[in-house]
Amino acid sequence: MKNKITGKPMPTAIAAYKMKIARRAFAFSAEVSSILDALHKTTLRMTTQYWLVKQEPEAYAWTDFVRDGRTHWEGVRNFQARNFLKAMKTGDAVLFYESMTTKAVVGIAEVSKPAFPDTTADEDGWVAVELKAGKALKNPVTLAQIKATPALQDIGLLRQSRLSVMPLKKAEFDCIVKLGK
């Protein structure tokens, strides 16, 4: 082993000591990395995330969802929406928006199972989540109401209207729920 500064060979005892220190540091680093990975993967979190999912009521309406109690949110084939599905965790809050004819947020759901492989996909990498139906909003919150509410001007529903899954800020989620009371 050579000295990094002088480039001269180091005495064997010093080289062996430095190698021993390097091995310990690497082992410690690998152990810490393993612990951090485990913590990152855990589903226990301090905060809830908020989401909005869109569905055509002719294909799967809120009433179908309530009847079924739970559903796999599958068939999403947009890369950005897929990344949002991957970010969903158990316990996250979800608003259910009926598009096309209704054009309104009609209910609240919850993520009951985080991302897993989408069995309806022909290719690997696509995911689904399981959602559990919650309660219907007393008054559906229409797209017109959302557009007319200043606090909701920046939500994805207005900026990226074709996405079927999108994140919401807590304040946006709370505002829509309040409008639905």
Short mmCIF file of the C-alpha atoms (twelve columns), coordinates in Angstrom:
data_MODEL
# 
_entry.id   MODEL 
# 
loop_
_atom_site.group_PDB 
_atom_site.id 
_atom_site.type_symbol 
_atom_site.label_atom_id 
_atom_site.label_alt_id 
_atom_site.label_comp_id 
_atom_site.label_asym_id 
_atom_site.label_seq_id 
_atom_site.Cartn_x 
_atom_site.Cartn_y 
_atom_site.Cartn_z 
_atom_site.pdbx_PDB_model_num 
ATOM 1   C CA . MET A 1   0.000   0.000  0.000   1 
ATOM 2   C CA . LYS A 2   1.333   3.440  -0.931  1 
ATOM 3   C CA . ASN A 3   1.063   6.683  0.971   1 
ATOM 4   C CA . LYS A 4   -1.429  8.876  -0.916  1 
ATOM 5   C CA . ILE A 5   0.570   12.033 -0.282  1 
ATOM 6   C CA . THR A 6   4.172   10.916 -0.889  1 
ATOM 7   C CA . GLY A 7   3.503   7.943  -3.150  1 
ATOM 8   C CA . LYS A 8   6.089   5.916  -1.185  1 
ATOM 9   C CA . PRO A 9   5.335   2.436  0.137   1 
ATOM 10  C CA . MET A 10  4.006   2.385  3.720   1 
ATOM 11  C CA . PRO A 11  5.356   0.055  6.377   1 
ATOM 12  C CA . THR A 12  3.317   -3.154 6.494   1 
ATOM 13  C CA . ALA A 13  1.932   -2.520 9.990   1 
ATOM 14  C CA . ILE A 14  0.597   0.912  9.038   1 
ATOM 15  C CA . ALA A 15  -0.890  -0.394 5.792   1 
ATOM 16  C CA . ALA A 16  -2.590  -3.254 7.662   1 
ATOM 17  C CA . TYR A 17  -3.996  -0.811 10.246  1 
ATOM 18  C CA . LYS A 18  -5.362  1.508  7.528   1 
ATOM 19  C CA . MET A 19  -6.979  -1.461 5.738   1 
ATOM 20  C CA . LYS A 20  -8.568  -2.571 9.021   1 
ATOM 21  C CA . ILE A 21  -10.000 0.947  9.572   1 
ATOM 22  C CA . ALA A 22  -11.258 1.083  5.979   1 
ATOM 23  C CA . ARG A 23  -12.979 -2.319 6.347   1 
ATOM 24  C CA . ARG A 24  -14.703 -1.213 9.572   1 
ATOM 25  C CA . ALA A 25  -15.857 2.038  7.963   1 
ATOM 26  C CA . PHE A 26  -17.216 0.144  4.971   1 
ATOM 27  C CA . ALA A 27  -19.000 -2.397 7.185   1 
ATOM 28  C CA . PHE A 28  -20.468 0.422  9.280   1 
ATOM 29  C CA . SER A 29  -21.520 2.279  6.119   1 
ATOM 30  C CA . ALA A 30  -23.206 -0.845 4.706   1 
ATOM 31  C CA . GLU A 31  -24.996 -1.450 8.026   1 
ATOM 32  C CA . VAL A 32  -26.216 2.163  8.221   1 
ATOM 33  C CA . SER A 33  -27.285 2.005  4.579   1 
ATOM 34  C CA . SER A 34  -29.249 -1.177 5.283   1 
ATOM 35  C CA . ILE A 35  -30.999 0.434  8.262   1 
ATOM 36  C CA . LEU A 36  -31.851 3.564  6.266   1 
ATOM 37  C CA . ASP A 37  -33.259 1.423  3.429   1 
ATOM 38  C CA . ALA A 38  -35.462 -0.444 5.906   1 
ATOM 39  C CA . LEU A 39  -36.721 2.806  7.418   1 
ATOM 40  C CA . HIS A 40  -37.426 4.223  3.972   1 
ATOM 41  C CA . LYS A 41  -39.450 1.166  2.963   1 
ATOM 42  C CA . THR A 42  -41.619 1.059  6.065   1 
ATOM 43  C CA . THR A 43  -45.236 2.050  5.591   1 
ATOM 44  C CA . LEU A 44  -45.393 3.846  8.930   1 
ATOM 45  C CA . ARG A 45  -45.159 7.556  8.278   1 
ATOM 46  C CA . MET A 46  -45.705 10.689 10.266  1 
ATOM 47  C CA . THR A 47  -47.733 12.391 7.545   1 
ATOM 48  C CA . THR A 48  -50.578 11.507 5.238   1 
ATOM 49  C CA . GLN A 49  -50.374 12.263 1.544   1 
ATOM 50  C CA . TYR A 50  -53.390 13.474 -0.407  1 
ATOM 51  C CA . TRP A 51  -54.492 12.383 -3.874  1 
ATOM 52  C CA . LEU A 52  -57.205 12.779 -6.458  1 
ATOM 53  C CA . VAL A 53  -58.173 9.926  -8.772  1 
ATOM 54  C CA . LYS A 54  -60.400 10.307 -11.804 1 
ATOM 55  C CA . GLN A 55  -62.747 7.772  -13.334 1 
ATOM 56  C CA . GLU A 56  -65.462 7.858  -15.962 1 
ATOM 57  C CA . PRO A 57  -68.713 6.997  -14.171 1 
ATOM 58  C CA . GLU A 58  -69.836 4.930  -17.156 1 
ATOM 59  C CA . ALA A 59  -66.836 2.629  -16.585 1 
ATOM 60  C CA . TYR A 60  -66.719 2.599  -12.753 1 
ATOM 61  C CA . ALA A 61  -68.846 5.044  -10.797 1 
ATOM 62  C CA . TRP A 62  -68.595 6.060  -7.154  1 
ATOM 63  C CA . THR A 63  -71.715 3.969  -6.476  1 
ATOM 64  C CA . ASP A 64  -69.912 0.899  -7.918  1 
ATOM 65  C CA . PHE A 65  -66.939 1.631  -5.687  1 
ATOM 66  C CA . VAL A 66  -69.123 1.967  -2.579  1 
ATOM 67  C CA . ARG A 67  -70.926 -1.270 -3.466  1 
ATOM 68  C CA . ASP A 68  -67.594 -3.114 -3.868  1 
ATOM 69  C CA . GLY A 69  -66.036 -1.518 -0.759  1 
ATOM 70  C CA . ARG A 70  -62.527 -1.872 -2.202  1 
ATOM 71  C CA . THR A 71  -61.053 -1.827 -5.669  1 
ATOM 72  C CA . HIS A 72  -57.727 -2.203 -7.408  1 
ATOM 73  C CA . TRP A 73  -56.888 1.078  -9.127  1 
ATOM 74  C CA . GLU A 74  -55.386 -0.536 -12.195 1 
ATOM 75  C CA . GLY A 75  -55.046 0.039  -15.908 1 
ATOM 76  C CA . VAL A 76  -53.151 3.326  -15.542 1 
ATOM 77  C CA . ARG A 77  -50.820 3.670  -18.548 1 
ATOM 78  C CA . ASN A 78  -49.403 7.152  -18.123 1 
ATOM 79  C CA . PHE A 79  -45.843 7.312  -16.788 1 
ATOM 80  C CA . GLN A 80  -46.440 10.310 -14.517 1 
ATOM 81  C CA . ALA A 81  -49.642 8.810  -13.098 1 
ATOM 82  C CA . ARG A 82  -47.775 5.515  -12.565 1 
ATOM 83  C CA . ASN A 83  -45.138 7.346  -10.528 1 
ATOM 84  C CA . PHE A 84  -47.895 8.878  -8.421  1 
ATOM 85  C CA . LEU A 85  -49.376 5.390  -7.833  1 
ATOM 86  C CA . LYS A 86  -45.937 4.192  -6.714  1 
ATOM 87  C CA . ALA A 87  -45.787 7.062  -4.211  1 
ATOM 88  C CA . MET A 88  -49.130 6.183  -2.588  1 
ATOM 89  C CA . LYS A 89  -48.922 4.606  0.856   1 
ATOM 90  C CA . THR A 90  -51.401 2.825  3.080   1 
ATOM 91  C CA . GLY A 91  -53.609 5.367  4.850   1 
ATOM 92  C CA . ASP A 92  -53.217 8.144  2.278   1 
ATOM 93  C CA . ALA A 93  -56.418 10.103 1.641   1 
ATOM 94  C CA . VAL A 94  -57.959 10.076 -1.840  1 
ATOM 95  C CA . LEU A 95  -60.684 12.154 -3.493  1 
ATOM 96  C CA . PHE A 96  -62.755 10.337 -6.124  1 
ATOM 97  C CA . TYR A 97  -63.567 12.495 -9.167  1 
ATOM 98  C CA . GLU A 98  -66.135 11.361 -11.719 1 
ATOM 99  C CA . SER A 99  -65.110 12.740 -15.102 1 
ATOM 100 C CA . MET A 100 -66.918 13.133 -18.442 1 
ATOM 101 C CA . THR A 101 -70.585 13.451 -17.480 1 
ATOM 102 C CA . THR A 102 -70.555 14.250 -13.755 1 
ATOM 103 C CA . LYS A 103 -67.342 16.331 -13.649 1 
ATOM 104 C CA . ALA A 104 -67.301 16.474 -9.855  1 
ATOM 105 C CA . VAL A 105 -65.507 15.173 -6.784  1 
ATOM 106 C CA . VAL A 106 -68.076 12.854 -5.261  1 
ATOM 107 C CA . GLY A 107 -66.374 10.974 -2.436  1 
ATOM 108 C CA . ILE A 108 -63.437 10.273 -0.170  1 
ATOM 109 C CA . ALA A 109 -61.429 7.050  -0.197  1 
ATOM 110 C CA . GLU A 110 -58.248 5.737  1.375   1 
ATOM 111 C CA . VAL A 111 -55.255 3.780  0.081   1 
ATOM 112 C CA . SER A 112 -55.582 0.337  1.648   1 
ATOM 113 C CA . LYS A 113 -52.673 -1.342 -0.144  1 
ATOM 114 C CA . PRO A 114 -49.653 0.427  -1.666  1 
ATOM 115 C CA . ALA A 115 -48.312 -0.176 -5.182  1 
ATOM 116 C CA . PHE A 116 -48.146 -3.747 -6.478  1 
ATOM 117 C CA . PRO A 117 -47.747 -5.134 -10.033 1 
ATOM 118 C CA . ASP A 118 -50.730 -4.375 -12.289 1 
ATOM 119 C CA . THR A 119 -52.005 -7.727 -13.556 1 
ATOM 120 C CA . THR A 120 -53.857 -6.042 -16.431 1 
ATOM 121 C CA . ALA A 121 -50.589 -4.791 -17.977 1 
ATOM 122 C CA . ASP A 122 -48.859 -6.532 -20.872 1 
ATOM 123 C CA . GLU A 123 -45.487 -5.053 -19.849 1 
ATOM 124 C CA . ASP A 124 -43.578 -5.080 -16.562 1 
ATOM 125 C CA . GLY A 125 -43.308 -1.936 -14.475 1 
ATOM 126 C CA . TRP A 126 -46.955 -0.890 -14.352 1 
ATOM 127 C CA . VAL A 127 -48.527 -0.802 -10.915 1 
ATOM 128 C CA . ALA A 128 -51.896 -0.662 -9.206  1 
ATOM 129 C CA . VAL A 129 -52.982 0.268  -5.686  1 
ATOM 130 C CA . GLU A 130 -55.931 -0.895 -3.653  1 
ATOM 131 C CA . LEU A 131 -58.397 1.767  -2.565  1 
ATOM 132 C CA . LYS A 132 -61.050 1.483  0.135   1 
ATOM 133 C CA . ALA A 133 -64.253 3.466  -0.290  1 
ATOM 134 C CA . GLY A 134 -64.924 6.025  2.400   1 
ATOM 135 C CA . LYS A 135 -67.822 8.434  2.529   1 
ATOM 136 C CA . ALA A 136 -69.624 10.323 -0.176  1 
ATOM 137 C CA . LEU A 137 -69.496 14.095 -0.139  1 
ATOM 138 C CA . LYS A 138 -72.859 15.510 0.877   1 
ATOM 139 C CA . ASN A 139 -72.637 17.883 -2.095  1 
ATOM 140 C CA . PRO A 140 -70.500 16.875 -5.081  1 
ATOM 141 C CA . VAL A 141 -67.860 19.528 -5.812  1 
ATOM 142 C CA . THR A 142 -68.124 20.364 -9.482  1 
ATOM 143 C CA . LEU A 143 -65.329 21.297 -11.833 1 
ATOM 144 C CA . ALA A 144 -66.945 24.739 -12.162 1 
ATOM 145 C CA . GLN A 145 -66.737 25.217 -8.357  1 
ATOM 146 C CA . ILE A 146 -63.112 24.127 -8.353  1 
ATOM 147 C CA . LYS A 147 -62.273 26.575 -11.154 1 
ATOM 148 C CA . ALA A 148 -64.073 29.377 -9.293  1 
ATOM 149 C CA . THR A 149 -62.238 28.776 -5.997  1 
ATOM 150 C CA . PRO A 150 -59.023 30.841 -5.750  1 
ATOM 151 C CA . ALA A 151 -57.384 28.379 -3.336  1 
ATOM 152 C CA . LEU A 152 -57.709 25.623 -5.963  1 
ATOM 153 C CA . GLN A 153 -56.279 27.446 -8.983  1 
ATOM 154 C CA . ASP A 154 -53.038 25.436 -8.973  1 
ATOM 155 C CA . ILE A 155 -54.327 21.887 -8.551  1 
ATOM 156 C CA . GLY A 156 -53.411 19.262 -11.114 1 
ATOM 157 C CA . LEU A 157 -57.014 18.780 -12.151 1 
ATOM 158 C CA . LEU A 158 -56.900 22.207 -13.809 1 
ATOM 159 C CA . ARG A 159 -53.277 22.116 -14.994 1 
ATOM 160 C CA . GLN A 160 -53.039 18.485 -16.193 1 
ATOM 161 C CA . SER A 161 -56.635 17.524 -16.752 1 
ATOM 162 C CA . ARG A 162 -55.835 14.273 -18.569 1 
ATOM 163 C CA . LEU A 163 -54.001 12.649 -15.646 1 
ATOM 164 C CA . SER A 164 -56.045 10.002 -13.847 1 
ATOM 165 C CA . VAL A 165 -54.010 10.157 -10.619 1 
ATOM 166 C CA . MET A 166 -52.555 13.324 -9.120  1 
ATOM 167 C CA . PRO A 167 -51.252 14.617 -5.797  1 
ATOM 168 C CA . LEU A 168 -52.999 17.311 -3.804  1 
ATOM 169 C CA . LYS A 169 -51.747 19.567 -1.060  1 
ATOM 170 C CA . LYS A 170 -53.469 19.109 2.302   1 
ATOM 171 C CA . ALA A 171 -55.004 22.597 1.993   1 
ATOM 172 C CA . GLU A 172 -56.446 21.722 -1.446  1 
ATOM 173 C CA . PHE A 173 -57.858 18.434 -0.148  1 
ATOM 174 C CA . ASP A 174 -59.396 20.161 2.876   1 
ATOM 175 C CA . CYS A 175 -60.844 22.929 0.720   1 
ATOM 176 C CA . ILE A 176 -62.604 20.467 -1.592  1 
ATOM 177 C CA . VAL A 177 -63.944 18.469 1.366   1 
ATOM 178 C CA . LYS A 178 -65.241 21.691 2.949   1 
ATOM 179 C CA . LEU A 179 -66.957 22.678 -0.327  1 
ATOM 180 C CA . GLY A 180 -68.613 19.244 -0.315  1 
ATOM 181 C CA . LYS A 181 -70.227 19.638 3.113   1 
# 
